[in-house]
Amino acid sequence: MSEEARGAVLERLRRALHRQGPGASGARDAVVARLAAAAPGLIPARGDLGHEGRIQLFTAEAEAVHATVRRLRRYDALPEAIARYLRERNLPLQLVMASDPLLAELDWPRSMLMVRARRARDEDAVGLTLAFAAVAETGTLMLCSAPETPTTLAFLPETSIVVVAAGRVLRAYEDGLRLLYEERTTLPRSINFVTGPSRSGDIEQTLQLGAHGPRRLHIVIVDEPVTRSGPRSWA
């Protein structure tokens, strides 16, 4: 449909609904005011905990859906912690990771890990990326796509490792979205909420891990504060 034809259709709809056009005076302000005045949805109280309580609840909920969780004090301990995790499961000591500067600055060679900063491919066994936030209520990770954190890292490799700052373990989904709006003027191309590794019960009603994505999800919570809020640009 051409732009002219599309405009004609929309104009007929506006007349039928007795509405003004998108450029009419006050139309945009009215929409903004209506959205700002909308009542907030009901948020379950189970996430109304202090900092440590939210982390404990998040850990319990994530482990209940077959994820594993490790907590570190500092980011510089991350390479060795990941190497230990892979050795314990007899997995290859190589991974593809997000190109975020926070990860790039770490001493990966010392851990004997072979790392490549790029998008994941079908042949990659282990992927490492950063979460924007985490939801204590359900043990869920909030992942935002960006050039530094491509979505493929969390979905293509059989083993997915996700790092999240302890200060970003929030009560509920609404808190994660609110934080996103506060820190960014535009939305990322995609926002994925991930709860545990991929699983399905469609095959003879038996739980199968890795049915549509990673078989393993390992979450690393790091206490060390991060001064910057996230990627420089969304995509």
C-alpha positions as CSV (number, residue, x, y, z in Angstrom):
1,M,0.0,0.0,0.0
2,S,1.4,3.4,-1.0
3,E,1.9,6.2,1.6
4,E,-0.9,8.2,0.0
5,A,-3.4,5.3,0.1
6,R,-2.4,4.5,3.7
7,G,-3.0,8.2,4.7
8,A,-6.4,8.2,3.0
9,V,-7.5,5.0,4.9
10,L,-6.3,6.5,8.3
11,E,-8.1,9.7,7.5
12,R,-11.4,7.9,6.9
13,L,-11.0,6.0,10.2
14,R,-10.3,9.3,12.1
15,R,-13.5,10.9,10.6
16,A,-15.5,7.8,11.5
17,L,-14.2,7.9,15.1
18,H,-14.5,11.7,15.3
19,R,-10.8,12.1,16.1
20,Q,-8.2,14.7,15.0
21,G,-5.2,13.9,12.9
22,P,-1.8,13.1,14.4
23,G,-0.5,16.6,13.7
24,A,-3.5,18.3,15.3
25,S,-2.9,20.7,18.2
26,G,-3.1,18.9,21.6
27,A,-3.6,15.4,20.2
28,R,-0.1,14.2,21.3
29,D,-0.3,16.0,24.6
30,A,-3.6,14.2,25.3
31,V,-2.1,10.8,24.7
32,V,0.9,11.6,26.9
33,A,-1.3,12.8,29.7
34,R,-3.6,9.7,29.5
35,L,-0.6,7.4,29.7
36,A,1.0,9.3,32.6
37,A,-2.3,9.2,34.6
38,A,-2.8,5.4,34.1
39,A,-3.1,3.6,37.4
40,P,-0.2,1.2,38.1
41,G,-0.9,-2.5,37.9
42,L,-1.0,-4.8,41.0
43,I,2.5,-6.0,42.0
44,P,2.7,-9.1,44.2
45,A,4.2,-8.3,47.6
46,R,6.5,-11.4,47.7
47,G,9.3,-9.3,46.1
48,D,9.0,-6.5,48.6
49,L,12.3,-7.4,50.3
50,G,15.6,-5.7,51.1
51,H,18.7,-6.1,48.9
52,E,19.8,-9.5,50.3
53,G,16.2,-10.8,50.5
54,R,15.7,-10.1,46.8
55,I,18.9,-11.9,45.9
56,Q,18.0,-14.9,48.0
57,L,14.5,-15.1,46.5
58,F,15.9,-14.7,42.9
59,T,18.4,-17.5,43.6
60,A,15.7,-19.8,45.0
61,E,13.3,-19.2,42.1
62,A,16.0,-19.6,39.4
63,E,17.3,-22.8,40.9
64,A,13.7,-24.2,41.1
65,V,13.6,-24.0,37.3
66,H,16.9,-25.8,36.8
67,A,19.2,-22.8,36.5
68,T,22.4,-22.7,38.5
69,V,23.5,-19.5,40.4
70,R,26.9,-18.3,41.6
71,R,27.6,-15.1,43.5
72,L,30.9,-13.2,43.2
73,R,32.2,-10.2,45.0
74,R,34.1,-8.7,42.1
75,Y,34.1,-8.9,38.3
76,D,37.8,-9.8,38.1
77,A,36.9,-13.2,39.6
78,L,34.6,-13.9,36.7
79,P,37.0,-15.6,34.3
80,E,38.2,-18.2,36.8
81,A,34.7,-18.8,38.1
82,I,33.5,-19.5,34.6
83,A,36.5,-21.8,33.8
84,R,35.8,-23.8,37.0
85,Y,32.1,-24.1,36.0
86,L,33.0,-25.5,32.6
87,R,35.7,-27.9,33.9
88,E,33.3,-29.4,36.5
89,R,30.8,-30.2,33.6
90,N,33.5,-31.4,31.2
91,L,32.6,-28.6,28.8
92,P,35.1,-27.0,26.3
93,L,37.1,-24.1,27.8
94,Q,36.1,-21.7,25.0
95,L,33.2,-19.4,24.7
96,V,31.8,-16.5,22.7
97,M,30.9,-13.4,24.7
98,A,29.4,-10.0,24.6
99,S,31.7,-7.2,23.4
100,D,30.8,-5.0,26.3
101,P,33.8,-3.2,27.8
102,L,33.0,-4.6,31.2
103,L,33.9,-8.1,30.0
104,A,36.6,-7.0,27.6
105,E,38.7,-5.6,30.4
106,L,38.9,-8.8,32.4
107,D,42.0,-11.1,32.4
108,W,40.7,-14.0,30.3
109,P,44.1,-15.6,29.3
110,R,45.0,-16.2,32.9
111,S,42.0,-18.5,33.3
112,M,43.1,-20.6,30.2
113,L,39.8,-19.8,28.5
114,M,39.6,-19.1,24.8
115,V,37.2,-16.3,24.3
116,R,35.9,-14.5,21.2
117,A,33.8,-11.3,21.4
118,R,31.1,-11.7,18.6
119,R,27.6,-12.9,17.9
120,A,27.0,-16.6,18.6
121,R,26.8,-19.1,15.8
122,D,25.3,-22.6,15.6
123,E,28.6,-24.3,16.3
124,D,29.3,-22.3,19.5
125,A,28.9,-24.4,22.7
126,V,29.0,-21.7,25.4
127,G,27.8,-18.1,25.3
128,L,28.4,-15.3,27.8
129,T,26.4,-12.1,28.1
130,L,25.2,-9.5,30.5
131,A,21.6,-9.0,31.8
132,F,20.1,-5.6,32.1
133,A,18.4,-6.6,35.3
134,A,16.9,-9.6,37.1
135,V,13.4,-10.2,38.7
136,A,13.4,-11.7,42.2
137,E,9.7,-12.5,42.0
138,T,10.2,-15.3,39.4
139,G,14.0,-15.8,39.1
140,T,13.9,-14.2,35.7
141,L,16.6,-12.4,33.7
142,M,15.8,-9.3,31.7
143,L,18.0,-9.2,28.6
144,C,18.2,-6.2,26.2
145,S,19.6,-6.5,22.7
146,A,22.4,-4.1,21.7
147,P,25.6,-4.1,19.6
148,E,27.5,-5.1,22.8
149,T,25.0,-7.7,23.9
150,P,23.6,-9.5,20.8
151,T,20.6,-11.7,21.5
152,T,22.1,-14.8,19.9
153,L,24.5,-15.2,22.9
154,A,21.7,-16.2,25.2
155,F,19.8,-18.5,22.8
156,L,22.1,-20.3,20.3
157,P,24.8,-22.0,22.5
158,E,23.8,-25.1,24.4
159,T,25.3,-23.5,27.6
160,S,24.2,-20.0,28.4
161,I,26.1,-18.0,31.1
162,V,24.6,-14.6,32.1
163,V,26.1,-12.0,34.4
164,V,23.9,-9.6,36.4
165,A,24.9,-6.9,38.9
166,A,23.6,-7.6,42.4
167,G,22.2,-4.0,42.5
168,R,20.0,-4.8,39.6
169,V,18.1,-7.7,41.2
170,L,14.7,-6.0,41.4
171,R,11.3,-6.9,42.8
172,A,9.2,-7.4,39.8
173,Y,9.0,-7.1,36.0
174,E,7.5,-3.6,36.3
175,D,10.7,-2.4,38.2
176,G,12.9,-3.6,35.3
177,L,10.8,-1.8,32.7
178,R,10.7,1.4,34.9
179,L,14.5,1.3,35.2
180,L,14.8,0.9,31.4
181,Y,12.6,4.0,30.8
182,E,14.5,6.0,33.4
183,E,17.9,5.2,31.9
184,R,17.1,5.2,28.2
185,T,15.3,7.5,25.9
186,T,14.6,4.8,23.4
187,L,13.7,1.1,23.7
188,P,16.1,-1.7,22.5
189,R,15.1,-3.7,19.5
190,S,14.2,-6.6,21.7
191,I,13.7,-7.3,25.4
192,N,13.8,-11.0,26.4
193,F,12.7,-12.3,29.8
194,V,14.4,-15.6,30.5
195,T,13.4,-17.9,33.3
196,G,15.6,-21.0,33.5
197,P,17.0,-23.1,30.6
198,S,14.9,-24.0,27.6
199,R,12.5,-26.8,28.5
200,S,9.4,-28.6,27.2
201,G,7.0,-31.3,28.4
202,D,5.4,-31.9,25.0
203,I,7.3,-35.2,24.4
204,E,5.4,-37.9,26.3
205,Q,4.7,-35.4,29.1
206,T,8.4,-35.7,30.2
207,L,10.4,-32.6,30.9
208,Q,13.1,-32.2,28.3
209,L,15.8,-29.5,28.8
210,G,17.2,-27.7,25.7
211,A,14.2,-28.3,23.6
212,H,14.2,-24.9,22.0
213,G,17.4,-23.3,23.3
214,P,20.1,-23.7,25.9
215,R,20.2,-26.9,28.0
216,R,22.0,-25.1,30.7
217,L,21.6,-21.6,32.2
218,H,24.3,-20.5,34.6
219,I,23.7,-17.1,36.3
220,V,26.5,-15.1,38.0
221,I,25.5,-12.4,40.4
222,V,28.3,-9.8,41.0
223,D,28.3,-7.6,44.0
224,E,30.7,-5.0,42.7
225,P,28.9,-1.8,41.6
226,V,29.0,-0.8,38.0
227,T,29.2,3.0,37.4
228,R,27.6,3.0,33.9
229,S,24.0,1.8,33.5
230,G,24.2,-0.2,30.3
231,P,25.2,-0.3,26.6
232,R,25.9,3.0,24.9
233,S,23.3,2.4,22.2
234,W,20.4,-0.1,21.7
235,A,19.9,-2.1,18.5
